[in-house]
């Protein structure tokens, strides 16, 4: 009984209103005296309570030869009515607030330090994601986020995971559509990058000793750049992996010349090709 009373109170009923309605759906019709007795409501309070319930549309009255008696609105009808009322209130409040608001929520960027803080941000993003998450990770971070990753997948979130370690075999930590390509030499710092619903970005760099620098942003340009980097890197890695040594013969002399100019300092394309081929040559 107390649980039902508390549930009705959450819907806006007072305790006495909840007690009277419950007593009435148990046995009806009933007059005020009978309801006061069954519900435990003091007699002087029962008629103001019944008046409030009538105003809510939760009960009605019928006139009988013995006087006025009350009947309840059936529970399903009452809850349907309350649902429509609440939805109307929500829509009205939304319209009013949007009229008052001076501008949309600004796109912001937050820089922070700390490995645990990075993982906490990642968990919150995975929990709040609605459709799709792009992920760059290493095994250590995939292991730390194993539960929220699994829960996101179970909720139907589409996960695309790029494992920078290029693990030889699938593990139980990464989830979704997994690509294992060793883009970076193992002695470099680790990355953890998440792009959720193409609307927010988390990017962290983890150095030795778990020293971590990270950024979280909703800035649209940065989110698009990160999402494009992940997707394009996966596509390029697949091309290099599939074409192997035949890739160079497919590139025109002009393309080779252009790549030389682009990778003048770090020779990124050559490094990436070498890492992926070395990975495929492992026993």
C-alpha positions in Angstrom: 0.0 0.0 0.0 2.7 2.5 1.0 4.5 1.9 -2.3 1.4 2.8 -4.3 0.8 5.9 -2.2 4.4 7.0 -2.9 4.0 6.4 -6.6 0.9 8.5 -6.7 2.6 11.2 -4.7 5.3 11.3 -7.4 2.5 12.0 -9.9 1.4 15.1 -7.9 -1.1 13.6 -5.4 -1.0 14.5 -1.8 -0.8 11.6 0.7 -4.5 12.0 1.7 -5.5 12.2 -2.0 -3.6 9.0 -2.7 -5.2 7.2 0.3 -8.7 8.3 -0.7 -8.3 7.2 -4.3 -6.9 3.8 -3.4 -9.7 3.3 -0.9 -12.2 4.2 -3.6 -10.9 1.8 -6.3 -11.0 -1.0 -3.7 -14.7 -0.5 -3.0 -17.1 1.9 -4.7 -19.3 3.8 -4.8 -18.8 5.3 -1.3 -19.7 8.4 0.6 -17.4 10.7 2.5 -18.0 9.0 5.8 -17.2 5.6 4.4 -14.1 6.8 2.6 -12.8 8.5 5.7 -13.2 5.3 7.7 -11.6 3.1 5.1 -8.7 5.3 4.2 -7.8 6.5 7.7 -8.2 10.2 6.7 -9.7 12.4 9.5 -13.4 13.1 8.8 -12.9 16.9 8.7 -10.3 16.5 5.9 -12.1 14.0 3.7 -14.4 16.4 1.8 -11.6 18.9 0.8 -9.6 15.9 -0.3 -12.5 14.6 -2.4 -12.9 18.1 -3.9 -9.3 18.1 -5.0 -9.7 14.6 -6.6 -12.7 15.8 -8.5 -10.8 18.8 -9.8 -8.1 16.4 -11.0 -10.7 14.3 -12.7 -9.6 11.3 -10.7 -13.1 10.7 -9.2 -16.7 11.6 -10.0 -19.9 11.8 -8.0 -23.2 10.1 -8.4 -26.5 11.1 -6.7 -28.4 8.2 -5.1 -31.5 8.0 -2.9 -29.2 7.8 0.1 -27.1 10.8 -0.9 -24.0 11.7 -2.8 -21.5 8.9 -3.4 -18.2 8.9 -5.2 -16.7 6.6 -7.9 -13.1 6.5 -9.2 -11.8 7.0 -12.7 -10.4 3.6 -13.6 -6.6 3.4 -13.0 -5.7 3.0 -16.7 -7.8 6.0 -17.7 -6.4 8.1 -14.9 -2.8 7.3 -15.8 -3.5 8.0 -19.5 -5.0 11.3 -18.5 -2.0 12.2 -16.3 0.4 11.2 -19.1 -1.3 13.6 -21.5 -1.4 16.4 -18.9 2.3 16.0 -18.1 3.2 15.9 -21.8 1.3 19.1 -22.3 3.1 20.7 -19.4 6.5 19.6 -20.7 5.8 21.0 -24.2 4.6 24.3 -22.7 7.6 24.6 -20.5 9.9 23.8 -23.5 8.3 26.5 -25.6 8.5 29.0 -22.8 12.2 28.2 -22.0 13.2 28.4 -25.7 11.6 31.8 -26.0 13.5 33.0 -23.0 16.9 31.5 -24.0 19.2 34.1 -25.5 21.2 31.7 -27.6 21.9 28.0 -28.0 24.3 26.2 -25.7 27.7 27.3 -26.8 30.2 24.9 -28.3 32.9 24.6 -25.7 36.3 23.0 -25.2 37.7 21.8 -21.9 41.3 20.9 -21.3 42.2 18.7 -18.3 44.8 16.4 -16.9 44.6 12.9 -15.2 44.2 9.4 -16.3 41.2 8.6 -14.1 39.5 11.8 -15.3 40.0 10.7 -18.9 38.4 7.3 -18.2 35.5 8.9 -16.4 34.8 11.2 -19.3 34.9 8.2 -21.7 32.5 6.2 -19.5 30.0 9.1 -19.4 30.2 9.5 -23.2 29.6 5.8 -23.8 26.6 5.9 -21.4 25.0 8.9 -23.0 25.7 7.9 -26.7 22.5 7.5 -28.7 23.7 6.0 -32.1 27.3 5.7 -32.9 30.8 6.0 -31.3 34.1 6.0 -33.1 37.0 4.9 -30.9 40.8 4.9 -31.0 42.3 2.9 -28.2 45.1 0.7 -26.9 44.5 -2.6 -25.0 45.1 -0.9 -21.6 42.2 1.6 -22.1 40.0 -1.0 -23.8 40.4 -3.2 -20.7 39.6 -0.3 -18.4 36.4 0.6 -20.4 35.3 -3.0 -21.0 32.1 -2.8 -19.1 30.8 0.5 -20.5 31.8 -0.6 -24.0 29.9 -3.8 -23.6 26.8 -2.0 -22.2 26.9 0.4 -25.1 26.9 -2.4 -27.6 24.0 -4.1 -25.7 22.0 -0.9 -25.9 22.4 -1.0 -29.7 25.1 1.7 -30.0 27.1 1.1 -33.2 30.8 1.0 -32.1 33.7 1.4 -34.6 37.0 0.6 -32.8 40.5 1.2 -34.1 43.0 -0.7 -32.0 46.3 1.1 -32.5 48.3 -1.7 -31.0 47.3 -4.0 -33.9 46.7 -7.0 -31.5 47.3 -10.3 -33.3 44.1 -11.8 -32.0 40.7 -10.4 -30.9 40.3 -9.7 -27.2 37.2 -9.5 -25.1 37.6 -5.8 -24.4 37.2 -4.0 -27.7 33.6 -4.1 -29.0 31.7 -3.5 -32.2 33.3 -3.3 -35.6 37.0 -3.7 -34.8 40.0 -2.8 -36.9 43.4 -3.8 -35.6 46.2 -1.8 -37.2 49.4 -0.8 -35.6 49.6 2.8 -36.7 52.2 3.9 -34.1 55.4 2.3 -32.8 54.8 0.7 -29.4 57.3 3.0 -27.6 55.1 6.1 -28.3 52.5 7.5 -25.9 49.1 5.9 -26.1 45.9 7.6 -27.4 42.3 7.3 -26.3 39.9 9.1 -28.7 36.1 8.9 -28.7 33.7 10.6 -31.1 30.1 10.2 -30.0 27.2 10.7 -32.4 29.3 13.1 -34.4 28.6 15.7 -31.7 31.3 15.4 -29.1 35.0 14.5 -29.0 37.3 13.2 -26.2 41.0 12.9 -27.0 43.6 12.0 -24.5 47.4 11.2 -24.7 48.7 8.9 -22.0 52.5 9.0 -21.5 54.7 6.8 -19.3 53.6 6.8 -15.7 50.0 7.3 -16.8 50.6 11.1 -17.1 47.6 12.2 -19.2 46.7 15.3 -21.1 43.2 15.4 -22.6 40.6 17.6 -24.3 36.9 17.4 -24.5 34.9 19.4 -27.0 31.6 19.9 -28.8 33.2 22.3 -31.3 31.8 21.0 -34.6 34.9 21.5 -36.7 37.2 19.6 -34.2 34.6 16.8 -33.9 34.4 16.4 -37.7 38.2 16.5 -38.0 38.6 13.7 -35.4 35.9 11.6 -37.0 37.3 12.0 -40.4 40.8 11.1 -39.2 39.6 7.8 -37.7 37.5 6.8 -40.7 40.1 7.8 -43.3 42.9 6.1 -41.3 40.9 2.9 -41.3 40.2 3.1 -45.0 43.8 3.8 -45.9 45.0 1.0 -43.7 42.7 -1.4 -45.4 44.0 -0.3 -48.8 47.6 -0.7 -47.8 46.8 -4.1 -46.2 44.9 -5.4 -49.2 47.3 -4.1 -51.9 50.5 -4.9 -50.1 53.7 -4.3 -52.2 51.5 -3.8 -55.3 50.4 -0.4 -53.9 53.5 1.5 -55.1 53.1 0.2 -58.7 49.5 1.6 -58.7 50.6 5.1 -57.7 51.5 7.5 -60.5 54.9 9.3 -60.5 53.0 12.5 -59.7 51.3 10.9 -56.7 54.7 9.7 -55.4 56.1 13.2 -55.8 53.1 14.7 -54.0 53.5 12.2 -51.1 57.2 13.1 -50.8 56.2 16.7 -50.3 53.5 15.9 -47.8 55.7 13.7 -45.6 58.8 15.7 -45.9 59.6 15.5 -42.2 58.0 12.5 -40.5 57.4 10.4 -43.7 54.0 9.3 -42.2 52.8 7.3 -45.2 56.0 5.2 -45.4 56.0 4.7 -41.7 52.4 3.6 -41.7 52.9 1.3 -44.6 55.9 -0.3 -43.0 54.1 -0.9 -39.7 51.1 -2.5 -41.3 53.1 -4.8 -43.5 55.3 -5.8 -40.6 52.2 -6.5 -38.6 50.9 -8.8 -41.4 54.2 -10.6 -41.6 54.1 -11.7 -38.0 53.9 -15.5 -37.5 
